[in-house]
Each structure stands twice: as structure tokens, then as C-alpha cells.
Amino acid sequence: MNPFLVQYKKTIVLFILVFLFGINYTIVLNGLDSNLFGIVFSIALFLIGGRKTSFNMNYPLLGLIFLLEFISYRLHTKSLHFLALSLFTCFVYYSFTRKFSFIAFICIILFSSLFNTFFDYLTVEIKQTLCYGVYLTLKNFILIDKIEGVNFYINHAKITIDTACMGLSMFKTGLLAGAFLLTIEERKQQKHFNIKQIFLFCFLLILLNIVSNYFRIITLILFNCTQENTLHYAIGLLCFVFYQIAPMLFLIRFFKPKKEAITNDKSNNFNLIPITAGVLVLFATSLEIKKEQDYKLLDNINSDYNISKGVWVNKEVFKIVTPEKLIYIKTPAHNPLICWTGNGYKVIESKAVKKNNDEIYFVRMEKNNIQYFSYWWYECDNKKYTSLVEVLLIKLFYNKPIRLVNETSKTPL
């Protein structure tokens, strides 16, 4: 290797890293804004809990970065690009120190926008499943007239479970606490957990989170406290402590780190080639993702939609208002379930249905005691789809335009 590169390799790589973050500053700022505490905590955990490993992480990390950047390049997915930048930072740190933390790596994935998006798409299903489980439990003890999605009808009164009970916040907090406990235990024992132990502990934490939210909903219903107030938050906090934190502190006693720390690492030679390859891929994707994207939302649109009467809300959303219904034509990133709940609508029912031999989504929701009925689907080449993964794969490999169509009215369509 060139003597100059050997002498100043850390400075050069650090400069390149700062340069990459600089040209992606808007993406970085948005990523930090959405999960600043989680990202900072994950980085701190990586520095504190990093350990020398005999397993060569260069190529698994590089392969994952390449995969994320390939998807980001083709789909212009900024959240994946930010995740790739975060993993490249870990990759650089590992290249110089040979230290890696699998616990912190899981936290980085957990606090990424990718995980947020995945969890948001499951929000309604998670809430409805939990609520139905609560209904099956309580119907033998109290008189419940009926259940509709997240709405319980008890003694002719409606009790609605709030969005927070889906457990995303508590889910992240629980896993974060678990990661901290595992790291502290490793440092105390001067040994390390293996991958199976880490994943098993995370799996148990997920089960505890489900139990915590299950009992939270039961308690809220029994106390008739679904409005957001001090008692409501206190119940949530107490359920989190009793059903997640306390069992977690008990379970950690049965998880003992086994692996001794590696003191003599023969693979400590710095290799510039993987870092160079990673930089080139990140730089190419950074340039591509900055380009203005033409979503082609209205190309070959069904003639039933009178687009002459529509307006652009923004470059990703086109709206058509008619006396019978409200129509939105959007990019696939705009999940209606997330948009509705964010605007104060409460989803009562959500399911896939058949309409004109096509499978689409049907949603019944409510706001200000008014019910709305909505149908939505993904569309490509005038074919309807209900799977986001399927349409994204079509776009990824065939570069075909994808749109999301959403029709809403006050009466069933």
C-alpha cells in the first residue's frame, strides 16, 4: 500500500465519510429528526459494546450496503439510503478497530425509517388483533355488546382504543432497555453473548411487549379510561414496568455471556478495497437520489377519473373531488391507513375484499361520529394489487410506474 495512504488512512477515510454525509445532509437531517435519541443511543452502544470478533464482517456488511443502495438507486428510497450511510459508518469503524456489536447493529435497524415503515403498515392489524384477543378474554366477565375493530360497545357506550396501544413506542423502548441490559452484562462479565442468545432475548422481549399491551388495553377498558389523560398514561407506564421491564430483569439472570474476548486478532490488517467499493456505491446512489423523479402517476390512468377536475396536492399526491366520492392518486409510499390515523380518523375495519374480480382493500373508519367507506389498491399496467412488496419488486426489476388509488365516500361504493 502507498506509504502516504498508510500514514494518513484514518484522516482520508474520515474526510470521505464527512463528504458523503455532507452531500446527503438533507437525508441525514430528516433521518436524525425522526429518531435522534435512538440513533445516538445505537452509536453510543456500538462504541461501548463493540468487541473484537474473529468473524470477518467486511463482506456481510458490504453486501448489505450494496443491497440497500441497489434498492435506493432504483426506487429513490431515501430512508434506505440513510440506513446504508449508517451501516457504512459502522463498517468504517469495524475496518479500523475490528470491533463490532451485534446488539447495537440490531438497534440501528430498529431505529431506522425502514423499520418504522414496516411497523406502520402493520399498525391496524396489530391493534385489531390485540383488541379481539381482549374481547375474547373479557366477554366472559363483563357484558360486551359487540366489537368493531378497535371499538368496544359496552352497555350501549362506545370505547375506542387509541393508536398508542399498538405498542410501537413501548416496543422500541423495551428493546432499547434490553440492548442496554445485554451490553452492561457483557461488560460486567467480560464475556460476550453469542448471536443465538441475542436473538432469543429479543424474541422474548417482543412477546413481553405483546403481553404488556394486551394487559394495557384490558386495564384501560376496565377503568373506562381511553381518553388521553394522566391516568391513561400512568396505566400505560405501569403495564410497561410490570409486564415488560420487571420480567426482563428476571430473564436476564438466565442469559450468561459465554464467549471470551479476543485479544489477539490476526485479521487486523486494514484493507482499503472494501471501503473504496462502498464509497463508490454510496456516492453513485447519492447523485442518483438527488435527481428529480417523475412518478408518472397519471400515465394511462382509467378514463373514469376526470383528471381535468383534479388538483396536485404535491408532486406525489393528486386529488379529485366529486359529489359522490373523494379520489386520491398517490405514490405507493403514502399508505392511506397511516394518513387517516394521522388526520384523526379511527379505523373500525380493514380487510381485503373482491370487487369486479379484483382483490382490493376495504376500510371503514370514523371521525366526528361520521362513518366513511374507502377502497384502495396499488396499480401497475392497469392491474390492481394489494401487496406493496409485489409492486415494489415490479418497479425494482422492470422500472414500471406504480400508483396507489384511494376512493372514499360516506356510503359504500
C-alpha positions, 0 to 999 in steps of 0.5 A, a space after each residue: 500500500 502507498 506509504 502516504 495512504 498508510 500514514 494518513 488512512 484514518 484522516 482520508 477515510 474520515 474526510 470521505 465519510 464527512 463528504 458523503 454525509 455532507 452531500 446527503 445532509 438533507 437525508 441525514 437531517 430528516 433521518 436524525 429528526 425522526 429518531 435522534 435519541 435512538 440513533 445516538 443511543 445505537 452509536 453510543 452502544 456500538 462504541 461501548 459494546 463493540 468487541 473484537 470478533 474473529 468473524 470477518 464482517 467486511 463482506 456481510 456488511 458490504 453486501 448489505 450496503 450494496 443491497 440497500 443502495 441497489 434498492 435506493 438507486 432504483 426506487 429513490 428510497 431515501 430512508 434506505 439510503 440513510 440506513 446504508 450511510 449508517 451501516 457504512 459508518 459502522 463498517 468504517 469503524 469495524 475496518 479500523 478497530 475490528 470491533 463490532 456489536 451485534 446488539 447495537 447493529 440490531 438497534 440501528 435497524 430498529 431505529 431506522 425509517 425502514 423499520 418504522 415503515 414496516 411497523 406502520 403498515 402493520 399498525 391496524 392489524 396489530 391493534 385489531 388483533 390485540 383488541 379481539 384477543 381482549 374481547 375474547 378474554 373479557 366477554 366472559 366477565 363483563 357484558 360486551 355488546 359487540 366489537 368493531 375493530 378497535 371499538 368496544 360497545 359496552 352497555 350501549 357506550 362506545 370505547 375506542 382504543 387509541 393508536 398508542 396501544 399498538 405498542 410501537 413506542 413501548 416496543 422500541 423502548 423495551 428493546 432499547 432497555 434490553 440492548 442496554 441490559 445485554 451490553 452492561 452484562 457483557 461488560 460486567 462479565 467480560 464475556 460476550 453473548 453469542 448471536 443465538 442468545 441475542 436473538 432469543 432475548 429479543 424474541 422474548 422481549 417482543 412477546 413481553 411487549 405483546 403481553 404488556 399491551 394486551 394487559 394495557 388495553 384490558 386495564 384501560 377498558 376496565 377503568 373506562 379510561 381511553 381518553 388521553 389523560 394522566 391516568 391513561 398514561 400512568 396505566 400505560 407506564 405501569 403495564 410497561 414496568 410490570 409486564 415488560 421491564 420487571 420480567 426482563 430483569 428476571 430473564 436476564 439472570 438466565 442469559 450468561 455471556 459465554 464467549 471470551 474476548 479476543 485479544 489477539 486478532 490476526 485479521 487486523 490488517 486494514 484493507 482499503 478495497 472494501 471501503 473504496 467499493 462502498 464509497 463508490 456505491 454510496 456516492 453513485 446512489 447519492 447523485 442518483 437520489 438527488 435527481 428529480 423523479 417523475 412518478 408518472 402517476 397519471 400515465 394511462 390512468 382509467 378514463 373514469 377519473 376526470 383528471 381535468 377536475 383534479 388538483 396536485 396536492 404535491 408532486 406525489 399526491 393528486 386529488 379529485 373531488 366529486 359529489 359522490 366520492 373523494 379520489 386520491 392518486 398517490 405514490 405507493 409510499 403514502 399508505 392511506 391507513 397511516 394518513 387517516 390515523 394521522 388526520 384523526 380518523 379511527 379505523 373500525 375495519 380493514 380487510 381485503 375484499 373482491 370487487 369486479 374480480 379484483 382483490 382490493 382493500 376495504 376500510 371503514 373508519 370514523 371521525 366526528 361520529 361520521 362513518 366513511 367507506 374507502 377502497 384502495 389498491 396499488 396499480 401497475 399496467 392497469 392491474 390492481 394489487 394489494 401487496 406493496 412488496 409485489 409492486 415494489 419488486 415490479 418497479 425494482 426489476 422492470 422500472 414500471 410506474 406504480 400508483 396507489 388509488 384511494 376512493 372514499 365516500 360516506 356510503 359504500 361504493 
